[in-house]
Amino acid sequence: MVTEQEGWYIHILARRCPFQIGLMLFFILVVPRPLQGAPLSDAQEWMLYTEIEILEDPGGKLALGDVRNHGSWQANGTSVFSKGFSNSAWWLRFTVTNENNRAVQRLLSLSFPQLDNVLVHVLPDSGTPLRYQLGRHFPYQQRPIDHPFYVLPLEWAPGETTTVYLRILSTSAVQAPLTLWQPEAFYSHDMTRNIMHGIYFGALLAISIYNLLLFFSLGERNYLYYVAFVICLVLFMVAFTGYGFRYLWPTASGWNDQAILVFLSGALGFGALFSRRFLCLREISPRLDNGVKAVVVFSVICVVLSFVISYQFMIGLLALITVLASVYGLYVGIYAWYRGQVTARFYVIAWSFPLLGGIVLVLNKVGILPPNSLTNYSAQIGNLFEVVLLSFALAQRINVERRLRFKAQSETLAISHKLNLELEERVRERTRELESLNKELNELSVTDGLTGLKNRRYLDRLLGQELARAKRSGRPLAVVLLDIDHFKPINDRHGHHVGDECIKVMAGMIQDGLNRPADIAFRYGGEEFVLMLPDTDMQGALGVADRIRERILAARIEVAGLTLSMTVSAGVCAPKPHAELTPQDLLKGADTALYEAKEQGRNRTRLYHLVATA
């Protein structure tokens, strides 16, 4: 606290020496001062968060001399420096002072090996400045320390202050987890890390070799898909963790980008092929099967595009596709489980582990979960459990199929032996009956695949039966022929997919317009539909046709993001049944009336040989 006498002296000085005081304040506030260094920590592992300052260089043109006294430096905060995907160059700096009376050595680790270009300037306040050029786009041999991460040796003399500048420019996500290590602690931690990865890669390779041998032994193609999936997953993790650049392609820096994209795409594609065959999707759900086939096509396209499109765009696209495909894979597994596929439960459990591991890793990165061996390697642990469980599920599926085949063979042999002794002739007769029944069932494919309505073949069969019944009973029988107006322009303008969806919607509205169980709607062909109305006279048939027509006229049809208004024209044929009347006469009469409705402007109903209402 300033005393009264000291305050009086300051007041007198301010009145007599204003220029000197102003000049002193200018130098204090404006002229750049040396950075104040943080005391060098004695901790074995010192993660640098708040000690870091950051500066964005949008144009990427600033040099060290430009940024040292730049006025836009900002504090980093309390977490790992991360800017996601960025086209800017980013400068980081931190200053550390050795307050010990002895020289101190540390290792600076930047533990994100996917950075393209990392330029490091080490500026001690006494001594020779050092410069390092690192990054996955530069030869591995020029790294000062042989390590998948970017590791630099730093040394402080007693009382020395050192400032480290890092310039980062990358097409990958821009992250810089910086840690100052005591050398012994770093190499001890690195040994643990290498052991963890060795167990991970070794286990996956052992599982791959085992299942490859099973493929050669059993000839089951799904084993081959599984092995290819695991191999691609291993190679992706090898590339992503930096081990690939260290051991497999240290001189091929240009392959670093493509390796991640190619192997991730391969894992995605072979995983989809494995899932499709393992879950028998083609049999239980062709619709879901088409979705999995789309994933395979996307993965092949991504492999090709990885050589011609930028890494930044492709890794974002692949990340999105991988997330969507993983969720979709879990969904189809649950669906197969719901449909009663026993081994699907192992598939669902296995698929849940990498998702859970990814969630734990994200919670670790955002600081909710503490960093440790479990949380740091949760993704690898999740993948390892996934691969092991999928291998078990594959073996379980083969065993189930083998037991079912053996059971079926045993039952067949027992039945065959018994029937050969006692009922040989009856078996032959039953076989003929079954063959005849099977032939008849094959002919009863009476449903239209697009609309779910009965098809024309069924119409031809049923109309003759109903007409014969009407002749015997003397009761009326009406036929209505409906045709969608102006359908071809819709099909040409918006494509067959939209056209098919429109036909499906119209079929549903037509079916909903029938109130009696005896009334049946058929898809006659293309955009034409037929209504068969037993016990319905002329006026009743006109009423049904007009009700359906007006309902369609009032509807707004939502298809593929489009809102369409559609109409139908209708021709009605409801003559009194007589001996000479044939099904072809009914259809021809309805077609003639439909033609008349079309000629008179469409969106109307006409009666064959009668004047009908619009």
JOURRA-V27812 format. One record per residue. N is the residue number from 0. PHI is phi in whole degrees, 0 to 359 (NA if undefined). OMEGA is omega in whole degrees, -180 to 180 (* if undefined). D_CENTER is the distance of its C-alpha to the mean C-alpha in Angstrom with 1 decimal. Layout:
{{N;PHI;OMEGA;D_CENTER} {N;PHI;OMEGA;D_CENTER}}
//
This chain:
{{0;NA;-179;65.6} {1;279;179;67.9} {2;283;-179;71.5} {3;296;-179;73.8} {4;290;178;75.7} {5;296;178;72.6} {6;298;179;71.4} {7;294;179;74.7} {8;295;179;74.5} {9;296;179;71.0} {10;298;180;72.3} {11;297;-178;75.3} {12;295;-180;73.1} {13;294;-179;70.7} {14;283;-174;73.7} {15;267;-175;75.5} {16;229;-178;72.5} {17;294;-178;69.7} {18;295;-179;68.9} {19;297;-180;68.5} {20;292;178;66.3} {21;298;179;64.0} {22;297;179;63.7} {23;295;178;62.8} {24;296;178;60.0} {25;300;-179;58.7} {26;292;-180;58.3} {27;288;-171;56.8} {28;267;-170;54.2} {29;256;-174;53.5} {30;292;-179;54.2} {31;302;179;51.2} {32;248;177;51.9} {33;301;179;50.7} {34;297;177;47.5} {35;277;-176;48.2} {36;278;173;46.7} {37;285;179;45.2} {38;298;-180;47.2} {39;295;-177;45.8} {40;283;175;44.4} {41;273;-179;45.7} {42;296;178;42.5} {43;294;-180;41.0} {44;226;-177;37.6} {45;242;178;37.6} {46;281;-175;34.3} {47;269;177;35.0} {48;239;-177;33.6} {49;289;180;36.5} {50;288;-174;38.5} {51;265;168;36.3} {52;246;-176;36.8} {53;233;179;34.4} {54;216;178;35.0} {55;271;177;32.7} {56;240;-174;33.8} {57;302;-179;31.9} {58;276;-180;33.9} {59;68;-174;33.8} {60;249;-177;37.5} {61;284;176;39.1} {62;258;-178;41.0} {63;302;180;42.2} {64;297;-180;45.5} {65;285;-171;43.8} {66;266;-174;41.7} {67;300;-180;44.2} {68;248;-180;46.1} {69;291;-175;43.4} {70;270;-174;43.6} {71;251;177;39.9} {72;296;180;38.9} {73;230;177;37.0} {74;290;-177;36.6} {75;283;-175;33.2} {76;109;-171;33.1} {77;252;179;32.5} {78;221;179;29.1} {79;297;178;27.6} {80;297;-179;27.7} {81;207;-180;24.2} {82;236;-180;23.5} {83;64;178;19.9} {84;275;-175;19.6} {85;216;176;23.1} {86;270;-179;25.4} {87;278;166;28.5} {88;274;-178;30.5} {89;237;176;31.0} {90;257;174;34.3} {91;235;175;34.7} {92;212;172;38.1} {93;211;-178;39.8} {94;235;-178;43.4} {95;229;-180;44.8} {96;247;175;48.5} {97;273;-179;50.1} {98;269;177;52.7} {99;278;177;53.9} {100;264;178;57.1} {101;218;178;55.4} {102;290;-177;52.9} {103;230;176;49.3} {104;246;177;46.4} {105;220;172;42.7} {106;246;176;39.5} {107;266;-178;36.9} {108;247;170;33.4} {109;251;-166;30.4} {110;266;172;27.6} {111;221;-170;24.6} {112;285;-176;25.0} {113;271;-179;22.4} {114;287;-177;24.9} {115;286;-169;26.3} {116;220;178;29.8} {117;233;178;31.7} {118;254;-175;35.4} {119;240;173;37.5} {120;244;177;41.1} {121;252;-173;43.2} {122;239;174;46.3} {123;284;179;48.9} {124;286;172;51.8} {125;218;-177;54.1} {126;120;-174;53.2} {127;268;175;51.3} {128;295;179;47.9} {129;239;-180;45.1} {130;226;179;42.2} {131;231;175;39.1} {132;249;-176;36.5} {133;236;178;33.3} {134;132;-177;29.6} {135;286;177;27.4} {136;268;179;28.8} {137;241;-177;32.2} {138;306;-178;33.9} {139;295;-173;33.4} {140;294;-177;37.1} {141;274;176;38.1} {142;287;-178;36.6} {143;292;178;39.5} {144;231;-178;38.1} {145;288;-177;36.2} {146;198;178;33.0} {147;298;176;29.2} {148;276;175;29.4} {149;267;-174;31.7} {150;239;-178;34.9} {151;235;174;38.2} {152;276;177;41.7} {153;235;-180;43.5} {154;218;177;47.2} {155;244;169;49.3} {156;284;178;53.1} {157;304;179;55.0} {158;74;-176;54.6} {159;277;175;52.3} {160;248;-179;49.6} {161;235;175;46.6} {162;250;180;44.0} {163;246;176;40.7} {164;251;175;38.8} {165;234;174;35.3} {166;249;-175;33.8} {167;241;175;30.0} {168;222;-173;28.3} {169;205;172;24.8} {170;276;175;21.8} {171;277;173;19.6} {172;299;-178;19.4} {173;268;177;23.1} {174;224;-180;24.1} {175;217;174;27.5} {176;286;-175;28.1} {177;259;-180;31.8} {178;219;171;34.1} {179;262;-176;37.8} {180;247;160;38.7} {181;288;-172;42.0} {182;307;-178;41.9} {183;297;-180;42.7} {184;294;-180;40.0} {185;297;-176;37.4} {186;290;175;38.2} {187;293;178;38.3} {188;296;-179;34.9} {189;293;177;33.6} {190;296;177;35.1} {191;299;-180;33.2} {192;298;-180;30.0} {193;294;178;30.8} {194;295;179;31.7} {195;299;180;28.4} {196;292;178;26.4} {197;297;177;29.0} {198;298;-178;28.5} {199;297;-178;24.7} {200;293;-180;24.8} {201;296;179;27.9} {202;296;-180;26.5} {203;294;179;23.4} {204;293;178;25.7} {205;297;178;28.2} {206;296;180;25.7} {207;296;-179;24.6} {208;297;180;28.3} {209;300;-178;29.1} {210;288;175;26.5} {211;293;176;27.4} {212;296;176;31.0} {213;296;178;30.0} {214;298;179;28.4} {215;295;-178;31.7} {216;281;-173;33.7} {217;261;-178;31.9} {218;73;180;30.3} {219;280;-173;27.2} {220;298;-178;24.4} {221;296;175;21.7} {222;297;-180;23.4} {223;294;177;22.9} {224;300;-179;19.1} {225;295;180;19.0} {226;298;179;21.3} {227;297;177;19.4} {228;299;-178;16.1} {229;293;180;18.3} {230;299;178;20.2} {231;297;178;17.3} {232;295;178;16.1} {233;297;-178;19.7} {234;294;176;20.1} {235;297;-180;17.1} {236;293;176;18.7} {237;298;179;22.1} {238;291;-175;21.2} {239;291;-178;19.4} {240;276;178;22.4} {241;91;180;24.9} {242;292;179;26.6} {243;298;179;25.7} {244;294;-178;27.6} {245;283;-171;30.4} {246;249;-170;31.0} {247;260;-178;29.3} {248;221;-176;29.5} {249;295;-180;31.7} {250;261;-177;33.2} {251;255;-178;30.1} {252;296;180;28.8} {253;292;-179;27.1} {254;282;-176;24.9} {255;304;-180;23.4} {256;295;-176;20.7} {257;296;-178;19.9} {258;300;-180;19.9} {259;298;-177;16.9} {260;293;-177;14.9} {261;294;-176;16.2} {262;288;176;15.9} {263;294;177;12.3} {264;297;178;11.5} {265;297;178;13.9} {266;299;179;12.6} {267;296;-177;9.2} {268;292;-179;11.4} {269;291;174;14.1} {270;298;178;12.1} {271;293;178;10.9} {272;298;178;14.6} {273;298;-178;15.9} {274;299;-177;14.1} {275;298;-177;15.2} {276;281;-178;18.8} {277;295;-177;19.1} {278;271;180;18.3} {279;54;-174;20.3} {280;294;-179;17.8} {281;298;-180;20.0} {282;274;-173;22.9} {283;272;-180;21.6} {284;198;177;19.2} {285;303;-180;19.0} {286;294;177;16.8} {287;294;178;14.0} {288;298;178;14.9} {289;297;177;14.4} {290;296;179;10.7} {291;292;177;10.4} {292;297;177;12.7} {293;296;177;10.7} {294;298;178;8.0} {295;298;179;11.3} {296;298;179;12.7} {297;300;-178;10.1} {298;295;178;10.7} {299;295;179;14.4} {300;298;-179;14.4} {301;295;177;12.9} {302;299;-180;15.7} {303;293;-176;18.3} {304;292;-178;17.3} {305;296;179;17.4} {306;265;-175;21.1} {307;234;-178;21.8} {308;245;-174;19.6} {309;300;180;20.0} {310;299;-176;18.2} {311;300;179;17.6} {312;290;-174;15.7} {313;291;-178;13.7} {314;291;175;12.8} {315;293;178;11.5} {316;297;-179;9.5} {317;294;178;8.2} {318;299;179;7.6} {319;296;-179;5.6} {320;298;-179;3.4} {321;295;179;4.0} {322;298;-179;4.0} {323;297;-180;2.0} {324;294;179;3.1} {325;295;178;5.7} {326;296;179;6.6} {327;295;178;6.9} {328;298;177;8.8} {329;296;-180;10.9} {330;296;-178;11.7} {331;293;176;12.9} {332;295;177;14.8} {333;296;179;16.5} {334;296;179;17.3} {335;296;176;18.9} {336;298;179;20.7} {337;299;-180;22.0} {338;282;173;23.2} {339;97;179;25.4} {340;281;-170;23.8} {341;298;-175;25.4} {342;287;179;23.3} {343;295;-179;20.0} {344;294;176;21.0} {345;293;178;20.9} {346;298;-179;17.4} {347;296;180;16.3} {348;297;180;18.4} {349;298;-178;17.1} {350;291;-179;13.4} {351;285;-175;14.6} {352;295;179;16.3} {353;296;176;13.7} {354;295;178;12.2} {355;295;178;15.9} {356;298;177;16.8} {357;296;178;14.3} {358;296;179;15.8} {359;299;180;19.3} {360;297;178;18.7} {361;296;178;17.8} {362;297;176;20.9} {363;291;-177;22.9} {364;293;-180;22.0} {365;271;173;23.0} {366;92;180;26.1} {367;284;176;25.8} {368;256;-178;26.0} {369;289;177;28.7} {370;287;174;27.9} {371;204;-176;29.0} {372;299;-179;28.1} {373;290;-177;25.9} {374;285;-179;23.8} {375;293;-177;23.8} {376;247;-177;22.5} {377;297;180;20.3} {378;295;179;17.1} {379;294;179;19.3} {380;296;178;20.9} {381;299;179;17.8} {382;296;-180;16.7} {383;296;177;20.3} {384;298;179;20.5} {385;300;-177;17.4} {386;296;-180;19.0} {387;297;-178;22.4} {388;292;177;21.4} {389;294;176;19.5} {390;297;177;22.6} {391;297;180;24.8} {392;297;179;22.8} {393;295;178;23.2} {394;296;179;26.9} {395;297;180;27.3} {396;296;179;26.0} {397;297;179;28.4} {398;296;179;31.2} {399;298;180;30.6} {400;297;180;30.7} {401;294;179;33.8} {402;296;179;35.5} {403;295;178;34.9} {404;296;-180;36.3} {405;296;178;39.2} {406;297;180;39.9} {407;295;179;39.8} {408;295;180;42.1} {409;296;179;44.5} {410;296;179;44.7} {411;296;179;45.2} {412;295;-180;48.0} {413;295;180;49.7} {414;295;-179;49.6} {415;298;180;50.7} {416;296;-179;53.6} {417;295;-178;54.8} {418;289;177;54.6} {419;296;179;56.2} {420;281;-169;59.1} {421;248;-169;59.6} {422;228;-175;57.8} {423;297;-180;57.3} {424;293;180;58.5} {425;295;178;56.6} {426;296;179;53.3} {427;297;179;54.0} {428;295;179;54.8} {429;296;179;51.6} {430;296;178;49.6} {431;297;178;51.1} {432;297;180;50.3} {433;294;178;46.7} {434;296;179;46.4} {435;295;179;48.0} {436;295;179;45.8} {437;296;177;42.7} {438;296;180;43.9} {439;293;179;44.5} {440;296;178;41.1} {441;296;179;39.5} {442;280;-176;41.5} {443;268;172;40.3} {444;273;-167;37.0} {445;251;-176;37.9} {446;251;175;34.7} {447;289;-174;33.1} {448;293;-177;29.4} {449;278;-170;28.2} {450;259;-174;30.2} {451;83;176;31.1} {452;282;173;34.8} {453;294;-175;37.5} {454;262;-174;37.9} {455;293;179;41.0} {456;300;179;42.2} {457;293;176;42.5} {458;300;-179;44.3} {459;301;-179;46.8} {460;285;-172;47.6} {461;284;-177;47.7} {462;297;177;49.5} {463;297;179;52.5} {464;295;-179;52.7} {465;293;179;52.6} {466;295;177;55.2} {467;298;178;57.5} {468;295;179;57.2} {469;295;178;58.0} {470;296;-178;61.1} {471;291;-176;62.4} {472;270;-177;62.0} {473;73;-179;62.8} {474;265;-174;59.8} {475;288;174;57.8} {476;219;-178;54.5} {477;245;175;52.4} {478;235;178;49.6} {479;241;177;47.4} {480;251;-179;45.5} {481;250;179;42.7} {482;222;179;41.1} {483;289;-179;38.5} {484;283;173;40.2} {485;52;-178;38.9} {486;283;-177;35.8} {487;300;177;35.9} {488;300;178;35.4} {489;296;-179;32.3} {490;295;-178;30.9} {491;290;-175;31.9} {492;283;-172;30.7} {493;251;177;27.3} {494;98;-176;26.5} {495;294;-180;26.7} {496;298;179;23.5} {497;295;178;25.1} {498;301;179;28.3} {499;297;179;27.1} {500;297;178;25.5} {501;298;179;28.9} {502;299;179;30.8} {503;296;179;28.8} {504;296;-180;29.6} {505;297;178;33.2} {506;299;178;33.6} {507;297;180;32.5} {508;293;178;35.0} {509;295;180;37.7} {510;298;180;37.2} {511;293;-180;37.4} {512;280;179;40.6} {513;265;-174;42.4} {514;261;-175;44.2} {515;254;178;46.0} {516;300;-177;44.7} {517;286;-180;47.0} {518;283;-175;45.4} {519;232;175;42.7} {520;256;-180;40.4} {521;234;166;39.5} {522;270;-173;37.4} {523;275;-179;40.1} {524;148;180;38.1} {525;60;180;36.0} {526;257;-179;36.3} {527;256;179;39.4} {528;229;179;39.9} {529;237;172;43.0} {530;250;174;44.3} {531;252;-172;46.9} {532;240;177;49.0} {533;294;177;51.7} {534;54;-179;54.8} {535;233;180;53.9} {536;273;-175;56.6} {537;301;-177;56.4} {538;294;178;56.0} {539;297;179;53.4} {540;295;177;51.3} {541;300;180;51.7} {542;297;179;50.6} {543;297;-178;47.4} {544;298;-179;46.5} {545;293;179;47.3} {546;298;179;45.3} {547;293;-179;42.2} {548;300;-178;42.8} {549;291;178;43.4} {550;295;178;40.3} {551;292;179;38.2} {552;300;-177;40.1} {553;278;-174;39.4} {554;278;169;35.7} {555;245;-170;32.9} {556;266;179;30.1} {557;263;-179;26.6} {558;221;174;24.5} {559;51;179;21.3} {560;80;180;22.2} {561;253;173;25.8} {562;248;-173;28.9} {563;242;171;31.5} {564;250;-175;35.0} {565;226;178;36.3} {566;226;175;39.6} {567;228;170;41.1} {568;250;-175;44.6} {569;227;172;46.3} {570;242;-175;49.3} {571;245;174;51.2} {572;232;-178;53.7} {573;221;-179;55.7} {574;283;174;59.0} {575;286;-177;61.4} {576;299;175;60.9} {577;218;-169;63.7} {578;298;-175;64.4} {579;276;-176;63.4} {580;289;-180;60.1} {581;241;175;57.1} {582;302;179;53.3} {583;295;177;53.2} {584;297;180;55.7} {585;297;-179;53.5} {586;293;179;50.4} {587;294;178;52.6} {588;297;178;54.2} {589;297;179;50.9} {590;293;178;49.7} {591;297;178;52.9} {592;295;178;52.5} {593;297;178;48.9} {594;299;178;50.2} {595;296;178;52.8} {596;297;178;50.2} {597;294;-178;48.2} {598;295;-177;51.4} {599;269;171;52.4} {600;117;179;49.3} {601;69;-179;46.5} {602;54;179;45.1} {603;203;-178;48.2} {604;243;178;49.6} {605;231;-178;52.6} {606;252;-180;54.8} {607;293;180;56.3} {608;67;178;60.0} {609;230;175;59.9} {610;278;-175;59.5} {611;250;179;56.2} {612;274;179;54.8} {613;281;*;52.1}}
//
